[in-house]
Amino acid sequence: MDDKKIIIEHFDVDTPTDNENIFGMPFNYDQSELIVLPIPWNAMSSTAEGLDMQVDKNLMSIKLQTQEVDLVHPHVKDHWYRGIYMMDNLINTMIDQNNVVRALVIMGVPTEDILNKINNTADEVMHIIKSNVSKVIKDNKKPIILGGDHSVTYGAVSGVLDHHDKITILHIDAHMDCRDKYAGLTNSHASVIRNIMSDYGHRVNVISHGLRDYSKGEEDYHTKNCHIYFNHTFNHNKRFSKDLYLTFDVDALDIPYVPGTGTPVPGGLSWCDVEKLYDDIKKSNYRLVGMDIVETGDTRIDHIVTARLLWLFSGLL
């Protein structure tokens, strides 16, 4: 009997554990099928609340909250044995870059030289994300990216496309994120969908859900280049790839679920809507190949909700 089988045989899902891994899982990287990559990147947030957030501490608080999640769920009952592991080392690897750029953004209206430094550093961060996501997939595992702001999705999608010719992106968000730059920042969270479509549009289809706050220019771009998923059955479009990447910006949820997120918008999704979305994906012909959850705020409620989102949708990978 190999080590993982022994661990599964002796692990009691009903007993609290002192294991420090995400969800209290007893598995290491090699033994896990699902790998959580925490990305401490919120340096280009467009709100004071976002810039004030200590994103590294936020990620560790989310991790601690996952250890309070019972591992048996009406939708997700037995997938714990597949193994989930969180790569904590990424936080220390990237936090210095985040803090340098964050300090430059906080200074106010940047000069051209400072803008170039910010944008170049953001490019480096996207490359780090891409490389790590690509390695996870190469190791025959599924990547789960935990942000950080929504710009990290660009790096994650780039890494997924190293291994998939085409993908469909299910984009859950209150915002279209289709701005052509934002305050001079080319890798802004407000531009991530447009950046993905600009660089990978021939390989990617985007389906958005939860949208309710956007500019006229974004609406024009999204109408031309993306698609809307309404509350009907989520079936596979034969024109789209069956390989699905889920990007979930938590501000798609109604404000009581995410009181600390940077750009909350009233009238968002309820938890019942979230579970319906899960069911729709599960019943569809799509295959989830990767996912991210981004823009989590710094309150306990935000962390509880993100932990539950992570457990629920990881059951589809």
C-alpha positions in Angstrom: 0.0 0.0 0.0 1.5 3.4 -1.0 1.8 6.4 1.3 -1.3 8.2 0.0 -3.5 5.1 0.5 -2.3 4.7 4.0 -3.1 8.4 4.7 -6.6 8.1 3.3 -7.2 5.0 5.3 -6.2 6.7 8.6 -7.6 10.2 8.0 -10.8 11.0 9.8 -12.9 13.7 8.1 -15.1 14.1 11.2 -12.2 14.9 13.5 -10.6 18.4 13.7 -6.9 18.2 12.6 -3.9 20.2 13.6 -2.5 19.8 10.0 -1.5 23.3 8.8 -2.3 22.6 5.1 -5.4 24.1 3.4 -8.6 22.5 4.6 -6.5 20.6 7.1 -5.6 18.1 4.4 -2.9 15.6 5.3 -1.4 15.5 1.8 1.8 17.0 0.3 2.3 18.4 -3.2 3.1 15.0 -4.8 0.1 13.3 -3.2 -2.4 16.0 -4.2 -4.4 16.3 -7.4 -5.5 19.9 -6.7 -3.0 22.6 -6.1 -3.8 26.0 -4.7 -1.5 28.8 -5.8 -1.9 31.8 -3.4 -1.0 35.0 -5.3 -0.3 38.0 -3.1 -0.9 40.7 -5.8 -3.2 43.6 -5.2 -0.7 46.3 -6.0 -2.7 47.9 -8.7 -6.1 48.0 -7.0 -8.2 51.0 -8.0 -9.6 51.6 -4.5 -8.0 52.8 -1.3 -9.5 49.8 0.5 -7.8 47.4 -1.9 -4.4 49.2 -1.6 -4.7 49.2 2.2 -5.2 45.4 2.3 -2.2 43.3 3.4 -2.8 40.7 0.8 -0.3 38.1 2.2 -2.0 38.1 5.6 -5.4 38.0 3.8 -4.4 34.8 2.0 -3.2 33.1 5.2 -6.4 34.1 6.9 -8.4 32.5 4.1 -6.3 29.3 4.5 -7.1 29.3 8.2 -10.8 29.6 7.5 -10.7 26.6 5.2 -9.7 24.5 8.2 -13.2 25.3 9.6 -14.9 23.8 6.6 -16.5 20.3 7.1 -15.4 18.1 4.2 -18.7 16.5 3.5 -21.1 18.8 1.5 -24.4 18.0 -0.3 -22.7 18.8 -3.6 -19.1 17.8 -2.8 -19.0 14.6 -0.7 -16.0 12.5 -1.4 -13.4 14.5 -3.4 -11.2 15.3 -0.3 -9.3 12.0 -0.9 -8.0 13.4 -4.2 -5.8 15.7 -2.1 -5.5 19.5 -2.0 -2.3 21.3 -1.3 -1.5 25.0 -1.0 1.9 26.3 -2.2 2.5 28.8 0.7 6.0 29.5 -0.6 4.6 31.6 -3.4 3.5 34.2 -0.9 7.0 34.9 0.2 8.3 34.7 -3.4 6.0 37.5 -4.6 5.1 39.7 -1.7 8.1 42.0 -2.1 7.2 42.8 -5.7 3.6 43.6 -4.7 4.7 45.9 -1.9 7.1 47.9 -4.1 4.5 48.5 -6.8 1.8 49.2 -4.2 4.0 51.9 -2.7 4.5 53.5 -6.2 0.7 53.4 -6.9 -0.1 55.0 -3.5 2.2 57.9 -4.3 -0.5 59.3 -6.6 -0.4 60.3 -10.3 2.7 58.5 -11.6 5.3 59.8 -14.0 5.9 57.9 -17.2 9.0 56.3 -15.7 7.1 55.1 -12.7 4.3 53.8 -14.9 6.8 51.8 -16.9 8.3 50.4 -13.7 4.8 49.4 -12.5 3.8 47.8 -15.8 7.1 46.0 -16.2 6.9 44.5 -12.7 3.3 43.5 -13.3 4.5 41.7 -16.5 7.1 39.8 -14.3 4.4 38.8 -11.9 2.2 37.5 -14.7 5.2 35.4 -15.9 5.7 33.9 -12.5 2.0 33.0 -12.3 2.1 31.5 -15.8 5.2 29.4 -15.0 3.8 28.0 -11.8 0.4 27.2 -13.3 2.0 25.6 -16.3 4.2 23.4 -14.0 1.2 22.3 -12.0 -0.6 21.1 -15.1 2.6 19.5 -16.4 2.7 17.5 -13.1 -0.8 16.2 -14.0 -2.5 18.3 -11.4 -5.3 20.9 -11.5 -4.5 24.6 -10.6 -6.6 26.7 -8.3 -5.4 30.3 -8.1 -6.3 32.3 -5.0 -5.9 36.1 -5.4 -5.1 38.8 -5.1 -6.8 41.1 -7.5 -8.4 40.0 -10.8 -5.3 40.8 -12.9 -3.8 37.5 -11.8 -6.2 35.7 -14.0 -4.2 36.8 -17.1 -1.1 34.9 -15.8 -3.2 31.9 -14.9 -4.9 31.7 -18.3 -1.5 32.0 -20.0 -0.3 29.0 -18.1 -3.4 26.9 -18.8 -3.0 27.7 -22.6 0.5 26.2 -22.5 -1.4 22.9 -22.3 -4.7 23.5 -24.1 -5.1 24.6 -27.6 -8.4 26.4 -26.8 -10.4 27.1 -23.7 -13.7 28.6 -22.7 -13.6 31.1 -19.8 -16.6 31.4 -17.5 -16.2 34.9 -16.0 -18.2 35.5 -12.8 -18.0 39.2 -12.0 -20.0 42.4 -11.3 -17.7 44.2 -13.8 -16.8 43.5 -17.4 -13.1 44.2 -16.8 -12.8 45.3 -20.4 -11.2 48.7 -20.0 -8.4 49.7 -22.3 -5.8 50.3 -19.6 -6.9 51.9 -16.3 -5.1 55.0 -15.0 -2.3 54.1 -17.3 -1.9 50.6 -15.9 -1.8 48.0 -18.6 -2.2 45.0 -16.3 -5.0 46.5 -14.2 -7.7 44.2 -12.8 -10.2 46.5 -14.7 -8.6 45.4 -18.0 -8.0 41.6 -17.5 -10.7 40.3 -19.8 -9.8 42.7 -22.5 -6.1 41.8 -22.1 -6.9 38.1 -22.4 -9.0 38.6 -25.5 -6.4 40.9 -27.1 -3.6 38.4 -26.7 -5.5 35.1 -26.9 -8.8 35.9 -28.5 -8.2 33.3 -31.3 -7.9 30.6 -28.6 -10.4 31.8 -26.0 -14.2 32.3 -25.7 -15.4 34.3 -22.7 -18.9 33.8 -21.1 -19.7 36.3 -18.4 -22.3 36.2 -15.6 -23.2 38.6 -12.8 -22.4 41.8 -14.7 -24.1 44.9 -13.5 -21.5 47.7 -13.3 -19.6 48.8 -16.4 -18.8 51.7 -18.8 -20.2 52.3 -22.3 -16.8 51.5 -23.8 -16.7 48.2 -21.9 -20.2 47.3 -23.0 -19.3 48.0 -26.6 -16.2 45.8 -26.4 -17.9 43.0 -24.5 -20.8 42.9 -26.9 -18.4 42.5 -29.8 -16.0 40.0 -28.2 -17.6 38.1 -25.4 -20.9 36.4 -24.4 -23.4 36.6 -21.6 -24.7 33.6 -19.6 -28.2 34.2 -18.3 -30.0 32.1 -15.7 -30.9 29.3 -18.1 -29.3 25.9 -18.4 -25.6 26.2 -19.0 -25.0 24.0 -22.0 -21.9 23.6 -24.1 -21.9 25.7 -27.2 -20.5 23.6 -30.0 -18.4 26.6 -31.2 -16.6 26.7 -27.9 -13.9 24.5 -26.4 -15.2 22.0 -23.8 -12.2 22.8 -21.6 -13.5 25.4 -19.1 -11.6 27.8 -16.9 -13.6 29.5 -14.1 -12.6 32.9 -12.9 -14.7 34.0 -10.0 -14.4 37.6 -8.8 -16.2 37.6 -5.5 -17.8 41.0 -6.1 -20.2 39.1 -8.3 -21.9 38.2 -5.0 -24.3 40.5 -3.2 -22.6 42.9 -0.7 -23.6 41.0 2.6 -21.5 38.0 1.4 -18.4 40.2 0.6 -18.4 43.3 2.8 -14.7 43.8 2.4 -14.1 43.4 -1.3 -12.7 46.5 -3.0 -15.5 47.3 -5.5 -18.8 45.9 -4.1 -22.0 46.4 -6.2 -25.5 45.9 -4.8 -27.8 43.4 -6.4 -25.4 40.5 -6.7 -25.6 36.8 -6.7 -27.0 34.9 -3.7 -25.6 31.7 -2.3 -28.5 29.9 -4.0 -27.4 31.4 -7.3 -23.9 30.1 -6.6 -25.1 26.6 -6.0 -27.3 26.8 -9.2 -24.2 27.8 -11.1 -22.3 24.8 -9.7 -25.1 22.5 -10.8 -25.3 24.1 -14.2 -21.5 23.5 -14.8 -21.7 20.0 -13.4 -24.6 19.1 -15.7 -23.0 20.7 -18.8 -20.5 19.1 -21.2 -17.7 21.4 -20.1 -14.6 20.0 -18.3 -13.2 22.3 -15.7 -9.4 22.5 -16.2 -8.5 25.3 -13.8 -10.0 28.1 -11.7 -9.4 31.2 -9.7 -11.1 33.1 -6.9 -10.1 36.7 -6.7 -10.8 40.1 -5.0 -11.5 38.6 -1.5 -11.8 41.3 1.2 -10.2 41.4 4.6 -13.1 40.6 6.9 -13.9 37.2 8.5 -17.2 37.0 6.4 -15.2 37.5 3.2 -12.8 34.7 4.2 -15.6 32.3 5.2 -17.3 32.8 1.8 -14.1 32.4 -0.2 -13.3 29.2 1.7 -16.7 27.8 0.9 -16.5 28.9 -2.8 -13.1 27.2 -2.9 -14.4 23.9 -1.5 -17.5 23.9 -3.7 -16.0 24.6 -7.1 -12.9 22.5 -6.5 -15.3 19.6 -6.5 -15.7 20.1 -10.3 -12.0 19.9 -11.1 
